[in-house]
Amino acid sequence: MSSWNEVSQHVNQPQVAELVTVFNKVESLNLPKVEDERIKEKVPSNDAEENISPAELSLMRKVMRKGIKETKNNVEVLRKDPKNPLYCVKTFEELNLRKELLEGIYEMGFKLPSKIQEVSLPTLLAEPPVNMIAQSQSGTGKTAAFALAMLSRIDTSRKCCQALCLSPTMELALQTLDCIKQMGNKCKDITIRSAVKGESVSRGQKITEHIVIGTPGKVVDWVTKYKCLELRNCKVFVLDEADVMIATQGHQDQSVRIHKQLPQNCQMMLFSATYVDEVVTFAEAIIKDPVTLRLKREEETLTNIRQMYVECRNQDEKYEAIANIYTIPVGSAMFFCHTKQNANWLATRLKEDGHQVALLTGDLTPDERVRVLLRFREGTERVLICTNVLARGIDVDTVNLVVNYDLPRLYGSKRADCETYLHRIGRTGRFGKTGNAINIVDGEDDVRLLREIEEHFNIKIIKLDYNNIDEIEKLSED
């Protein structure tokens, strides 16, 4: 694995220290690259060829979401136990936590609970314990929420595993481990251990740490093969990144095997970035009478995004439009291409003409992709050329321009992919800001796709004259 210290040569060290720390821990184990099943994310585009696993996508989203991002989404309760009414807290003091945990929270920089924490923490900490299924994206504070719940349940007088958290990959498990250690660093009587590739136990050894954070394969080995980890005293079980678990071959079966080893009174918490049928079905099969939380979907409103199109007659005019658009004095911009071949060609051509751009496709290794994202997040690279792999869930608050070099179309079809269009242009105009989206239209097929998108969203996309400097400069105005 490449040295993650290299990242610090390109970005501000203090701002990415937490990421470098996590990946240095992985590197120190001197392991071969983590093996995971390359299950393709189910997106209707040519990016099926990108060969990027859901776990890698999840990691990229975590990299980009620096700190807690307050979105317009509210938390809705779909199902709850009438004996345990849900209520909210506005401060951490209202939770009656032990003093050391409260100190750890404030030391991590948390001042007030995020939206998901306001609603989830009273239930997660309630007596008797309540099971929960929660949808929460990276950056909303869900890791801190279940970390606090795990730490709060520990009986330090007993030397045994009392809380178990499963993550789909070693990198994600180590990120969670790092969060729990930071939050519990004042609680010297609570012990924590990772169960990931490279961690070994001696013959006859028993795991006595209070909290275990690991991957499904390693935990299954420790529980069933080596019998060094007993779960009969486990009070809390957390299944993190459930949607990634379900999309990854083997993880779902392993999670079920682990679940069967848990006592009936163990509190179950399942967190997922998406709330799709597969996640709900799986959750309901293993979790009894859960409180269910979901982030309300933002309405399909595009009112804070200026949508325009540039009409071109040929490939040369299409590139000329891009070159002119590149000069717009905006914060950051994302250029979307339909295929990685187009993305590679566009990035090469712009670089040859002296423009500084970043490129992210499935051809890069996982560490190269993270390095590109860190540079873009920190502003070292102002323009990022990419495919649909970054259309969903990648949030950078400085992005105020999205360019569709290729209009999105359904995979294997001539129809417009309106859902992907919404996700793409949604990368701008984040957190209530005004954004710009420019579509490059080349030929009759593109015009037809544009009209299809207009009809679907009942909007009018305005024609932009890219040779009109005054019109171009307006795009940099808020």
ZILIN-V244191 format. One record per run of one state. SS is the DSSP state (~ for helix, > for strand, _ for the rest). FROM is the first residue (numbers start at 1). TO is the last residue. If there is no record, write none. Layout:
ss = [SS SS]
from = [FROM FROM]
to = [TO TO]
//
This chain:
ss = [_ ~ _ ~ _ > _ ~ _ > ~ _ > _ ~ _ ~ _ ~ _ > _ ~ _ > _ ~ _ > _ > ~ _ > _ ~ _ ~ _ > _ ~ _ > _ > _ ~ _ > _ ~ _ > _ ~ _ > _ ~ _ > _ > _ > _ ~ _ ~ _ > _ ~ _ > _ ~ _]
from = [1 4 10 14 29 40 41 46 51 53 54 65 75 80 92 96 99 108 115 125 132 136 142 153 163 168 170 184 192 196 211 216 226 236 240 242 248 251 260 267 273 277 287 291 296 305 313 315 327 332 337 340 353 358 361 366 378 383 387 388 391 399 405 409 410 416 417 418 426 430 433 435 443 444 458 462 464 469 477]
to = [3 9 13 28 39 40 45 50 52 53 64 74 79 91 95 98 107 114 124 131 135 141 152 162 167 169 183 191 195 210 215 225 235 239 241 247 250 259 266 272 276 286 290 295 304 312 314 326 331 336 339 352 357 360 365 377 382 386 387 390 398 404 408 409 415 416 417 425 429 432 434 442 443 457 461 463 468 476 478]
//
